């Protein structure tokens, strides 16, 4: 007898769980050639609020974890990504309209990017911190600390490499994240959430919401319990004014990572380039401590 396939239900990822959208809505996701792929949950304002609550609840534990341990967790994410490489390649190929060879190269680059940031977790303090010379019998030490809860508008075009390139630096330095996925290419992000759920990443550290960017971006930018926001995903997003989002973010003095601009128009950066420390530096604060020297 023939059997019916068990069709996947694409849900949100909030607090380590996979809820349906509070709104009960969903929307069709199609391939680069216009073929139906799936129905994705349509995240709402309430979902954003729930995700921020989860991220705030996870912040103390994650930021308090040793940098070495955060690196181990990120490396575990890369291991599980590698194990599901074939699935990611299929989703990237259908979402971005790439050949199988090109999609495999994207997946390889995404895995390598996670490993790269995993290696940086216990080196951030040495590179971005400093022992400052002062005129007096004191030690003066500046050390980077996580900013807190970071809202991320994920890239619209680069459904996997761009996605991990904005998430990994945020959590590598001890922040927690609320991620709004690409509106038209959300499937690799949903699969990534399944990887995170099985990779020792504590629930709430990364929360992933599939939604129309224009609908929820304002609520994320204006939320008073979000400490920073990455506006990379405004490039190519319909109906999104990044300057208006930056103005909303000013309500509680959020750090704002602006999108890459070309002649004043947001564009996606080259995700294959060396990422450097720009995105890590964007979401850390510098704490300076004075300590008297002993005799």
Steps between C-alpha positions, in 0.01 A plus 500: 500500500612854429540735794449870554807708565527668839503861388708743700330781688721810493467673838664777698785435744456683830652411836627166375153392386319491167168683537262595224451870452274664756309650207418158354603631159735349245627595156617317192871463435597443138827409333712735291313365197155554654422144610320444830734382777318533831269698723698696759363644823425873478656651810322788674570779749409265785749242371771767500413592858511133606838459331642805679380361834671169422822674392506713814445195717791316338743793511639458852580134451651536153706812574618336822620191316876490450621618161664162445171321558315731259760404241435132565126553454552687172729225377226250582263707284747461213516124558122463477490729196751269335280200579203663326704638213294331229171643630642851522641471149158408362328787683762755397486383139121531481485827695780682320475337158852356514645192340573204725871576485453865591259414781748253649766771491266735690432237766872429537568872542223529762642211704850648476366838611354349818832325574681830442290682758525204739874552498462868588291462816795475741714753313258796494613633838868491406447677167234754596606548863799686636718566804511879508797702627393743774676756717461339839536175697214328324426232246259633237342228289252538213311184407220433250163384630185396309252774423197285585201405286566564131230521235614378159334559164653214304615542139224467243709335226766293674278247675774304680850650471372851568277368776777329699728798431266728696404256777839348587685822597211610719490185711877440491550805720229397749194684369162340432310553176154549354524432128247596233575277202499578131134539408527319168774249586432385857536122470875471571442714811230263625731205446777691676271537801476119514879486499519752784245302702723190485841668535524589871394859431281585802138581424445871452854583388386509137134554412392480136185657360378452144298805397459785259786731596300820456231374738716420802819703457352814658392311812845348538678833447274678750500231770635646824657173614714460187850647543622501140376435148665385179327654197682295235176339385337826387684458170249357256215499753177647365352795686782541753656840575827442683527862612156475663609183678812675624283782635281247683811339645602832651212470748722306742838587347550166326821429322423495128702310242409675178458320168767516232419798278572557132417854388276525805307181418527192727669203333613162629873471566724240342451210739798311357744771611706478818253612769762645732388611845255771393188311604649381828615852583156642415328311781737523795536771763833595656517481878795670670607397849744671736683289758766615747841340476626312799816590684 
